[in-house]
Amino acid sequence: MTDTHCPYCSLQCGMTLVREGRRLEVQAREDFPVNEGALCRKGWTAMGLRGSRERLTTPLVRDRATDVWSAVSWDEALDVVAERLAAIRDEHGADANAVFGGGGLTNEKAYQLGKLARVALGTRMIDYNGRWCMSSAASAGNQAFGVDRGLPFPLADVEQADVVVLVGSNLAETMPPAVRHLDRARQRGAHVVVVDPRRTLTADRADVHVQPVPGTDLPLALGLLHLVDAAGGVDEEYVAARTSGFDDVRAAAAAWWPERVERVTGVAVAQLRELAGLLMSSPRVMVMTARGAEQHADGTATVLAWVNLSLALGLPGRPFAGYGCLTGQGNGQGGREHGQKADQLPGYRMIDDPAARAHVAGVWGVDPDSLPGKGLSAYELLMSLGTDGGPRSLLVLGSNIAVSAPHTARVAERLAALDLLVVADIVMSETAALADVVLPVTQWSEETGTMTNLEGRVILRQQAVTPTEGVRSDLELMAGIAERLGAASTWPTDPEEVFDELRRASAGGRADYAGIDYARIRAEDGVFWPCPDADHPGTPRLFEESFFHADGRARFVAVDHTGPVEPVDGEFPVHLTTGRVLAQYQSGAQTRRIKDLPDTGPFVELHPFLALRVGAHDGDPVSVRTRRGVLRAPARVVETIRPDTIFVPFHWLGANRLTSDALDPSSGMPEFKVCAAVVST
């Protein structure tokens, strides 16, 4: 019997794996406070890939001339990879090798991957798919609070709030065990508000559903601040004592009177006033954003608008109140804290900070001047592949970019232009199928490592089963490459040893893990960062006394609405938005292969009015076309979506052929959540 955590979303629900004969069964673990034994169907079926015929169990090398795969030994595969990486570096320079990571990698792997890129390869070209998860919220959090942690309070605090506002979140389908906290809040008499263009399962459980035009969450927040300010609802004492910059934000909101907001967002003035009244009705108000608000070219500004509203109400730092971001990927939080993001070093240190470089270089035993500088954000990195002066190779760990990247047709072109594509995965994903070398790696139940969940709680996944014969851990893979390249520093393969090094590298940084170790995590069911030493209790609630800027104050940041990069027009008259469904996770590389999870494939959700206009019928195929591509899939005619909007889930190859690759200038986030489309039969 092994206590561990679910391999999927950022809740990192506690579970126990119990051997039943030759199988491992998932059982409830009621002592973990995030889920208290509850799991969604993905969690209950998480062992579904164990023993699957689709597991990769031997390294594969593809002959480009014949397009034939050959099974080789691990030593042969790593020799090929290291020799070709070295040759590319010698011919084209260090930045000709690139690395792409994932928000599902453990902290140990993310840390070691950043080290591999900067020490073994000497490249600045590293980023990860978490750039497409909550980077806009991260950018906004750093600007406003001086720190980026998804939730600055435990998730269970939601139960004590009087008003909970979810902006662009569908908790009931994306992380169902979290809904218990909303339900308990409602049982206490709290009001739950969901802002979403679709009436989702989460909206069905809410007291108020606000249904704006896609891409207009920012003016909605500006309009609410306008109404709060006009009603005298601003907490002037809090603003004066704990913040700076409010005058500019107040002036920007003054231009967003209710009738203007209604014209832009489609939200009626009466509902705007109702929501503003709710926000002012109690000191215990929580505002939380998710991908629906953040995956836009103005995603950072949108989050800042909701943060500004929260600060004006005096919420952050107040008990059972504040602003938070609902992280998506399992290690979306820790994955960016420790070095696989283009501009960061471990401990959430910035790579262009001389003191940060000196500290981390000291832990690694290398010259600070040898560390490369800031690289490109994820999509920019992918678009540079195979171009003049761009990377000639790409090493991919924990990501299926052929499905998950925006404008995937362009991404496929760039991958094909590489001299070398190496993919480490547990199955032959769509990205692995394009590779020159595929390396089979361990699955979550076959390895130990830490994750950092949406609350900033560092938890421990524990190995429950012997790895499948023929696979190796990502840590072993990275050590093998580093050693063959003659890299400086040390390259441990034991996760606890790597974590101890990570602790030293993070010490003194914003995401300080120095006081956290495996024994303490086991004893305390996780430890909240920052935790600078062994005697520190950890920090479940940030901002109670001060914010993380040098003066201790939060920053208001004035923003305004510019609208989607690609507005609807006569040729493309409807808004396309994308998202998840209950049974599938991210690119579906794992969940689509688990037989107990229903895989109905992609579909197009549209309102009966739109279906009537284009002649579509429920269940019959329709075509969705954007300026980037076409998808054909069955129609789902529902009354729960706006008549001017269609929805497509992104778990299957095809959805992201349609999406826009316009980027947020601050975060590098692509505009996944809105673009102009046309639907036809």
GUBA-406739 format. One line per 8 residues: for each residue x, y, z of C-alpha. Coordinates in steps of 0.02 Angstrom, whole numbers, plus 50000, padded with zeros to 5 digits. Example, Ala and Ser with C-alpha at 12.3 -4.5 7.8 and 13.67 -1.06 7.14 Angstrom:
BEGIN
50615:49775:50390 | 50684:49947:50357
***
This chain:
BEGIN
50000:50000:50000 | 50074:50167:49945 | 50007:50341:49982 | 50032:50452:49831 | 49944:50581:49722 | 49846:50584:49559 | 49948:50607:49399 | 49835:50737:49321
49777:50912:49370 | 49843:51040:49493 | 49735:50978:49637 | 49857:50833:49654 | 49724:50736:49745 | 49784:50613:49876 | 49758:50429:49835 | 49821:50260:49893
49882:50124:49776 | 49847:49949:49841 | 49906:49787:49763 | 49763:49670:49718 | 49842:49511:49650 | 49948:49565:49501 | 49862:49734:49486 | 49872:49899:49576
49704:49974:49624 | 49667:50155:49664 | 49585:50181:49833 | 49525:50338:49921 | 49642:50428:50038 | 49531:50531:50151 | 49668:50616:50253 | 49728:50732:50113
49637:50898:50140 | 49621:50951:49959 | 49508:50808:49905 | 49468:50711:50066 | 49459:50546:49972 | 49360:50610:49823 | 49428:50578:49648 | 49362:50613:49474
49345:50475:49346 | 49520:50513:49281 | 49592:50486:49455 | 49498:50323:49484 | 49563:50255:49317 | 49739:50325:49335 | 49819:50151:49332 | 49741:50117:49162
49904:50130:49066 | 49997:50010:49180 | 50036:49859:49071 | 49955:49937:48918 | 50011:49875:48748 | 50034:50057:48701 | 50173:50085:48829 | 50341:50119:48749
50470:49998:48819 | 50623:50018:48709 | 50712:50167:48631 | 50673:50194:48447 | 50775:50278:48311 | 50696:50329:48146 | 50787:50322:47979 | 50730:50478:47888
50773:50407:47718 | 50658:50257:47738 | 50546:50319:47879 | 50577:50153:47967 | 50593:50139:48156 | 50726:50029:48235 | 50730:49970:48415 | 50898:50005:48497
50976:49992:48669 | 50975:50138:48789 | 51163:50160:48769 | 51146:50165:48580 | 51004:50290:48588 | 51092:50406:48710 | 51252:50394:48608 | 51157:50448:48452
51072:50592:48544 | 51231:50656:48627 | 51337:50641:48470 | 51211:50736:48364 | 51183:50870:48497 | 51371:50896:48509 | 51390:50904:48321 | 51250:51032:48305
51325:51137:48445 | 51497:51131:48365 | 51432:51182:48195 | 51297:51307:48239 | 51330:51363:48418 | 51252:51321:48587 | 51083:51401:48549 | 51060:51282:48402
51003:51152:48530 | 50835:51184:48613 | 50738:51104:48755 | 50550:51098:48784 | 50479:51040:48951 | 50309:51016:49030 | 50200:51069:49175 | 50175:50887:49221
50358:50855:49261 | 50404:50838:49443 | 50500:50978:49527 | 50655:50870:49519 | 50639:50843:49331 | 50598:51026:49296 | 50748:51080:49397 | 50865:50956:49314
50799:51001:49141 | 50841:51183:49166 | 51012:51134:49227 | 51037:51018:49078 | 50995:51157:48956 | 51104:51290:49037 | 51253:51187:49096 | 51264:51032:48985
51202:51113:48823 | 51243:51294:48864 | 51085:51350:48776 | 50964:51488:48821 | 50832:51403:48714 | 50721:51320:48844 | 50538:51342:48886 | 50388:51232:48925
50203:51204:48896 | 50160:51287:49061 | 50184:51449:48965 | 50013:51404:48894 | 49937:51368:49064 | 49946:51512:49188 | 50087:51624:49128 | 49969:51773:49112
49914:51753:49293 | 50097:51733:49341 | 50145:51894:49253 | 50001:51986:49334 | 50040:51915:49506 | 50221:51968:49495 | 50171:52144:49443 | 50034:52165:49572
50096:52065:49722 | 50281:52041:49688 | 50258:51852:49685 | 50172:51719:49582 | 50082:51582:49677 | 49918:51519:49606 | 49815:51521:49764 | 49886:51625:49907
49775:51526:50026 | 49725:51343:50049 | 49585:51287:49935 | 49479:51240:50086 | 49470:51425:50133 | 49341:51440:49995 | 49216:51357:50111 | 49221:51508:50229
49197:51640:50094 | 49031:51730:50075 | 49050:51767:49889 | 49155:51666:49766 | 49179:51730:49588 | 49251:51608:49460 | 49308:51692:49299 | 49337:51572:49155
49339:51415:49262 | 49240:51255:49241 | 49291:51167:49402 | 49154:51037:49392 | 49232:50962:49236 | 49416:51010:49249 | 49444:50969:49434 | 49283:50895:49504
49344:50857:49682 | 49367:51044:49709 | 49181:51075:49688 | 49148:51007:49863 | 49224:51168:49932 | 49104:51273:49828 | 48957:51166:49881 | 49002:51185:50065
49016:51372:50044 | 48842:51376:49969 | 48776:51269:50110 | 48838:51406:50228 | 48741:51533:50127 | 48879:51594:50011 | 48844:51655:49836 | 48942:51576:49693
48961:51674:49531 | 49025:51596:49369 | 49083:51704:49225 | 49086:51600:49066 | 49015:51613:48888 | 48948:51435:48912 | 48828:51372:49042 | 48943:51235:49105
48918:51106:49241 | 49000:51231:49357 | 48881:51369:49306 | 48737:51250:49340 | 48793:51240:49522 | 48813:51429:49540 | 48692:51559:49605 | 48735:51682:49467
48794:51645:49290 | 48867:51791:49193 | 48883:51751:49007 | 48994:51879:48921 | 49053:51885:48741 | 49218:51786:48730 | 49367:51899:48756 | 49276:52031:48860
49318:51980:49039 | 49431:52132:49052 | 49298:52267:49020 | 49181:52169:49133 | 49305:52191:49277 | 49329:52375:49232 | 49142:52402:49234 | 49123:52318:49403
49259:52427:49476 | 49170:52579:49404 | 49010:52529:49495 | 49100:52486:49657 | 49189:52653:49656 | 49030:52750:49615 | 48939:52665:49760 | 49076:52707:49884
49127:52525:49897 | 49315:52553:49882 | 49407:52511:50044 | 49498:52678:50051 | 49589:52637:50213 | 49660:52475:50142 | 49706:52558:49977 | 49800:52697:50068
49890:52581:50190 | 49932:52430:50083 | 49937:52480:49899 | 50002:52607:49774 | 49946:52667:49602 | 49758:52670:49628 | 49727:52842:49553 | 49771:52785:49377
49663:52629:49394 | 49517:52730:49461 | 49531:52847:49312 | 49533:52703:49188 | 49379:52623:49267 | 49285:52788:49263 | 49269:52772:49073 | 49178:52605:49087
49002:52654:49136 | 48873:52512:49140 | 48791:52546:48972 | 48960:52543:48884 | 49005:52380:48970 | 48840:52304:48916 | 48872:52351:48734 | 49045:52272:48735
49017:52118:48845 | 48834:52079:48814 | 48804:52075:49003 | 48648:52171:49050 | 48664:52326:49159 | 48548:52251:49288 | 48659:52098:49307 | 48814:52209:49319
48735:52305:49461 | 48682:52143:49547 | 48859:52075:49539 | 48936:52238:49600 | 48816:52233:49747 | 48870:52055:49789 | 49053:52106:49786 | 49017:52243:49912
48905:52137:50022 | 49040:52055:50129 | 49224:52069:50173 | 49241:51883:50131 | 49246:51887:49942 | 49358:51777:49835 | 49394:51810:49651 | 49479:51670:49554
49527:51667:49371 | 49571:51520:49259 | 49615:51486:49077 | 49453:51559:49008 | 49509:51731:49065 | 49696:51707:49045 | 49724:51623:48875 | 49711:51784:48777
49832:51905:48697 | 49777:52025:48835 | 49772:51889:48968 | 49893:51978:49085 | 49793:52138:49074 | 49632:52041:49104 | 49700:51962:49262 | 49765:52131:49320
49591:52205:49297 | 49518:52074:49415 | 49664:52096:49536 | 49633:52284:49534 | 49451:52252:49578 | 49505:52137:49721 | 49629:52263:49788 | 49502:52405:49780
49387:52299:49887 | 49529:52267:50010 | 49524:52078:49986 | 49703:52010:49967 | 49774:51965:50137 | 49605:51968:50223 | 49548:51803:50301 | 49442:51696:50183
49455:51826:50046 | 49570:51880:49905 | 49621:51845:49727 | 49686:51678:49664 | 49724:51585:49503 | 49664:51406:49478 | 49818:51322:49405 | 49785:51190:49271
49928:51067:49250 | 49983:50950:49388 | 50145:51044:49420 | 50102:51205:49331 | 50158:51297:49487 | 50320:51207:49530 | 50363:51177:49348 | 50399:51360:49319
50478:51397:49488 | 50636:51297:49464 | 50711:51331:49295 | 50623:51265:49140 | 50549:51435:49098 | 50652:51541:48978 | 50681:51685:49098 | 50696:51597:49267
50818:51504:49376 | 50774:51393:49526 | 50681:51475:49669 | 50589:51590:49549 | 50748:51690:49524 | 50761:51792:49364 | 50899:51738:49248 | 50956:51916:49209
50987:51954:49394 | 51176:51945:49429 | 51148:51895:49611 | 51030:51755:49559 | 51152:51690:49430 | 51293:51691:49558 | 51191:51597:49687 | 51131:51460:49570
51300:51444:49484 | 51377:51419:49656 | 51259:51273:49690 | 51298:51200:49520 | 51486:51227:49537 | 51503:51327:49376 | 51556:51504:49328 | 51406:51624:49331
51466:51697:49166 | 51447:51526:49085 | 51258:51527:49110 | 51163:51586:48956 | 51037:51727:48963 | 50851:51739:48935 | 50778:51633:48796 | 50617:51637:48695
50442:51601:48759 | 50366:51433:48710 | 50278:51477:48547 | 50416:51596:48493 | 50539:51456:48524 | 50438:51334:48418 | 50424:51460:48277 | 50613:51484:48275
50649:51298:48250 | 50742:51260:48089 | 50751:51443:48036 | 50911:51536:47992 | 51000:51561:48157 | 50867:51462:48251 | 50883:51295:48342 | 50924:51142:48238
50874:51016:48372 | 50738:50999:48502 | 50730:50887:48656 | 50550:50868:48719 | 50506:50802:48892 | 50328:50795:48960 | 50240:50884:48818 | 50137:50840:48663
50159:51001:48565 | 50092:50930:48402 | 49920:50934:48485 | 49933:51067:48620 | 50019:51212:48532 | 49917:51347:48444 | 49912:51348:48253 | 49979:51170:48253
50001:51163:48064 | 50140:51292:48079 | 50215:51198:48226 | 50220:51037:48126 | 50313:51129:47987 | 50442:51192:48110 | 50467:51020:48189 | 50493:50946:48016
50628:51076:47981 | 50738:51015:48124 | 50896:50912:48103 | 50854:50816:48262 | 50694:50793:48363 | 50707:50689:48523 | 50550:50650:48623 | 50539:50564:48792
50367:50493:48828 | 50273:50343:48895 | 50171:50318:48735 | 50190:50357:48551 | 50109:50528:48560 | 50076:50634:48406 | 50239:50727:48441 | 50339:50568:48470
50278:50502:48303 | 50370:50647:48219 | 50534:50618:48311 | 50702:50549:48258 | 50732:50470:48428 | 50599:50416:48552 | 50651:50375:48730 | 50530:50273:48840
50519:50342:49016 | 50440:50296:49182 | 50259:50332:49225 | 50202:50422:49384 | 50171:50264:49486 | 50344:50199:49441 | 50442:50344:49513 | 50457:50462:49661
50458:50651:49653 | 50380:50811:49718 | 50245:50918:49641 | 50180:51089:49694 | 49991:51099:49685 | 49878:51247:49650 | 49891:51306:49832 | 50081:51312:49835
50083:51151:49936 | 50235:51043:49897 | 50179:50861:49898 | 50265:50694:49867 | 50218:50564:49739 | 50292:50398:49794 | 50345:50251:49687 | 50221:50110:49705
50277:49985:49575 | 50435:49926:49488 | 50459:50017:49323 | 50410:49926:49165 | 50558:49833:49094 | 50654:49936:48967 | 50606:50110:49027 | 50712:50236:49122
50671:50391:49222 | 50690:50564:49147 | 50824:50596:49278 | 50924:50447:49213 | 50897:50507:49035 | 50963:50682:49075 | 51111:50613:49171 | 51155:50501:49024
51155:50647:48903 | 51251:50763:49020 | 51385:50635:49055 | 51409:50596:48871 | 51429:50781:48836 | 51560:50794:48972 | 51456:50922:49065 | 51519:51009:49220
51427:50991:49388 | 51347:50831:49453 | 51197:50739:49383 | 51113:50633:49517 | 50974:50514:49468 | 50900:50488:49641 | 50752:50609:49655 | 50780:50646:49839
50961:50693:49804 | 50903:50807:49662 | 50773:50886:49777 | 50905:50923:49909 | 51005:51014:49776 | 50848:51106:49720 | 50821:51162:49901 | 50993:51240:49905
50968:51323:49737 | 50799:51395:49789 | 50860:51460:49959 | 50828:51645:49974 | 50722:51653:49817 | 50539:51699:49808 | 50493:51515:49794 | 50603:51459:49939
50599:51271:49971 | 50753:51266:50084 | 50656:51208:50237 | 50561:51069:50147 | 50621:50889:50135 | 50542:50721:50093 | 50522:50670:50275 | 50433:50830:50318
50316:50818:50169 | 50267:50642:50221 | 50238:50696:50401 | 50137:50853:50361 | 50042:50803:50203 | 50138:50934:50107 | 50222:51098:50151 | 50176:51270:50084
50314:51379:50013 | 50399:51494:50053 | 50481:51389:50189 | 50658:51454:50215 | 50717:51335:50352 | 50673:51178:50447 | 50597:51275:50592 | 50483:51378:50479
50301:51319:50477 | 50277:51353:50292 | 50162:51487:50224 | 49986:51428:50184 | 49921:51608:50176 | 50019:51745:50091 | 49993:51933:50110 | 49924:51934:50286
50054:52063:50339 | 50135:52123:50178 | 50157:52092:49993 | 50319:52039:49911 | 50373:52206:49836 | 50516:52291:49927 | 50401:52417:50011 | 50275:52282:50061
50136:52361:49959 | 50032:52288:49818 | 50033:52379:49652 | 49879:52433:49557 | 49918:52423:49370 | 49808:52524:49252 | 49743:52424:49102 | 49616:52453:48965
49520:52347:48840 | 49582:52327:48661 | 49482:52172:48615 | 49534:52008:48534 | 49671:52016:48404 | 49552:51934:48281 | 49376:52006:48295 | 49229:51927:48207
49181:51995:48036 | 49073:51955:47885 | 49183:51810:47829 | 49211:51737:48002 | 49056:51789:48101 | 49063:51682:48259 | 49179:51670:48408 | 49273:51506:48429
49326:51458:48604 | 49408:51298:48666 | 49422:51201:48829 | 49419:51034:48918 | 49291:50897:48946 | 49270:50790:49101 | 49344:50625:49039 | 49500:50690:48952
49656:50783:49007 | 49763:50906:48909 | 49821:50832:48742 | 49743:50665:48789 | 49904:50568:48760 | 49866:50465:48916 | 49679:50480:48945 | 49629:50439:48765
49719:50272:48788 | 49626:50221:48946 | 49481:50109:48896 | 49375:50153:49048 | 49371:50337:48999 | 49243:50380:48864 | 49327:50446:48707 | 49193:50517:48594
49317:50621:48495 | 49304:50806:48457 | 49138:50894:48434 | 49072:51067:48395 | 48953:51142:48522 | 48833:51273:48452 | 48670:51357:48498 | 48505:51305:48414
48489:51478:48334 | 48658:51460:48251 | 48623:51279:48204 | 48461:51333:48120 | 48550:51471:48026 | 48683:51356:47952 | 48573:51200:47933 | 48662:51096:48065
48582:50951:48157 | 48634:50872:48320 | 48755:50728:48290 | 48786:50769:48107 | 48958:50830:48053 | 48993:51014:48032 | 49148:51107:47975 | 49232:51245:48074
49351:51356:47978 | 49466:51492:48039 | 49606:51586:47952 | 49723:51444:48001 | 49632:51283:47964 | 49476:51176:47958 | 49403:51048:48080 | 49259:50931:48040
49170:50852:48187 | 48993:50808:48247 | 48881:50950:48304 | 48814:50961:48480 | 48666:51078:48478 | 48641:51149:48653 | 48555:51299:48731 | 48697:51324:48856
48811:51424:48742 | 48794:51599:48672 | 48716:51604:48497 | 48869:51697:48432 | 48995:51570:48498 | 49051:51392:48462 | 49154:51278:48574 | 49278:51141:48528
49374:51033:48655 | 49562:51032:48629 | 49608:50853:48680 | 49613:50788:48501 | 49725:50833:48355 | 49635:50964:48252 | 49564:51090:48375 | 49725:51188:48389
49743:51194:48201 | 49608:51326:48217 | 49669:51431:48363 | 49758:51598:48353 | 49943:51614:48387 | 49934:51797:48437 | 50037:51816:48596 | 50017:51915:48756
50165:52036:48753 | 50196:52015:48940 | 50173:51828:48966 | 50195:51749:48794 | 50023:51667:48814 | 49938:51625:48648 | 49758:51679:48619 | 49683:51504:48632
49516:51559:48700 | 49447:51667:48561 | 49464:51686:48373 | 49349:51719:48226 | 49272:51568:48141 | 49137:51512:48021 | 49035:51353:48040 | 48949:51261:47898
48875:51093:47854
***
